[in-house]
Amino acid sequence: MLKQAIWKVLSKRVVSESGDKLLLPCLYLPTTSFHAGQVHCSPRSFFGVEDFLDDDNSKPYTYQKGKKSKNPNKHVSFKQRTEAYMEPFTLDVFISKRFVSASVTHRVTCKQVAVAGTNSKDIKAVLRSRSDIPACLAIGRILAERAREADVYTASYTPRERDKFEGKIRAVVQSLIDNGIDIKVYLD
């Protein structure tokens, strides 16, 4: 319909001011680029969009389609649907060469409930080293206190693919368990 309305306007002949000469209606583009305001005739529809519609003829070609799943009727297991609500809190431990950081996060809302790290001012002043085993034990103890203040007593921990559950990571988790937080560790 839009194409027909625009075509009616464009198909009318216009008489110029200089004489009886008839001109085809054109688009005037006031620009300062290469064409500098010259007249550009439009052979296609006004926007050039009507010719390029998607499969449903609902959106112009400039919109990107969302990815469709390969199997839209795929069954999602009960565990996948309920696990985030049955065990809502997760433990995240990050250990680098210079510091140790750990946090307890709520899965559904993605908010951090308790955070502890050796880079904070109050912990940094007390520790001799920020990345050894005693620092990991201290982070576990402080994180357990902060989690209990937020009424969190259970959490689950799944190590990242590159991490092994030993050494400093195990020290943080063991310190949390010793200080009253029940941690379920899922190893592959």
N, C-alpha and C positions, 0 to 999 in steps of 0.2 A: 504494500500500500504506500509506504514511504517512497519507494522507488518510482511508482506511478505519479505521485504528487510532484516529485522533483523533476521528473521527465516532462510533465506538462509545463512547468516553469521554464525549463531549459529549452524546450522545443519552440517557444514563441520567438519570433524575430523582433529585434529592437532597431529602431531608427536612430541613427546617430545625430548629434547636434550639428555636424558639419554638412549634412546634406541628406540625400535620399538613400544613402548607402545602408544596406542591411547587414547587421553583424550577428554572429552566433553568440548567445550569452556565454560569458566566461567568468572564471573565478579571478578576482583581483587579490593578490597576496602582498600586503605591505611589508616587505622585508628589506634588510640591508645586506643580504648575503649575495650570492652569485647572480641571481636574477634581478635584484635591486628593484622590486616592485613591478616587473613586467607582467603582462597578461598571460595567464596559463589556462588553456582550454581543458576542460575535463571530459574525456571521452566516456568514462564509466559513470556509475552512479555517484551521487554527491560525496559520500564518505568513502566509497570503495569497499564497504564492509559487507553489503548484502550478497555479494557473489561468493563470499567465503564464510559460510556458516558451518557449525559443527554437525555431527550426525543427527542431533535432535532438532536442528534448525532453531535453537533457542539462544545461543550465545555466539557473538562474532568470533572470528578466528584469533583475535588478540588474547582471549582468555585461555588459560591453560587448564586442561582437563585434569581432574584428580586421578590418582592411580587407582585403577580398579583391581581388586584382589583376584588372584587366579582362580580361587575357589570360594565364591561368596557364601556357599552353604556349609563351609567348614565348621566342624564341631569344636567348640571350646570346652575343655574339660572343667569339671567342677572345681578342681584344685586351682586352675588358672583364674577362675571367676571369683573364688573366695579367699585365696591365700593372702591378698593384701588386707583383707578385713579380719582374718583370723589371727594373723601375726602382723599387726600394723606398724611396728617399729623396727627399723633396721640400724645396724651399726656400720659405720664407715670409718676405716682406719687408713690414714695416709702417713707413710714414713719416707722421709728423704734423708740425704746425707747430713742435713743441717738441723732438721726439726722433726717432731712427731705431732700429728694432729688426729683427733678422733671426734666423731659426732654421732648422735642418735637422731634419726630422721623419721618422721611419720610418713608412711608410704602414700596414703591417700591424699593428704593435703600438701605433701612435699615440704613441710616446714621442719626446721631443725629444732628439736626440743632441748637438747643439751650439747654443748660444744666445749672441748678442752684442747689446748695446744701449748707446746713449749715456747711459742713465740709471744705469748701474752706476757705483760709486764710483771704481774704478780708471781707467775710460775718461773719466768726466766731468771729472776733475781735469786731464787732459792737453789736452783739446780747447778751442779758443776758442769755438766755437759747436757746439751739439748737433744741428743739423739742416741743415747746409750740405753741399756736395759733398765737402770734405775729411773730414768726419765720416762720410759714406757710404763713402768709400774705406777709412777706418780700420776701420769695422765689417766690411767685406768681408775685410780682411786678418786681423783677429782671429778672425772666424768660420771662415776657411779653416784657421788654425792649430788651432783647437779641433776642427774636423771631422777633420783629419788625425790628431790624437791619438786620436780614436774610430774610426780606420780607415775613414773614409768619404771616397771620392775622386770619386764621381759623384753627381749629384742632378739632378732635373728641376724646372723652374720654369714655372708657368702664371700669368700676371698675372690679378688679379681683374678683374671686368667694368668697374669704374670706373677702373682704373689703366691708364695708357699706359706702354709700355716705352720710356721716355726719361727723361733727366734723372737724378734721384737714384736711382731704381730701377735704371736701366742702370749707374750708377756702382757700386752694390753688387755687381751680377752680374758686371760686368767685373773688379772687384777680386778676386772669388772665382776667376775664370778665370785671372787673372794670377798668383795665388798657388797654383795647382796643383790646383784643384777643377774637374772637368769638369762644366759645367752645360748641360743640354739645355733650350732655351727653346722652349715651345710657344705660338705666337701664332695667333690665329684668322684 
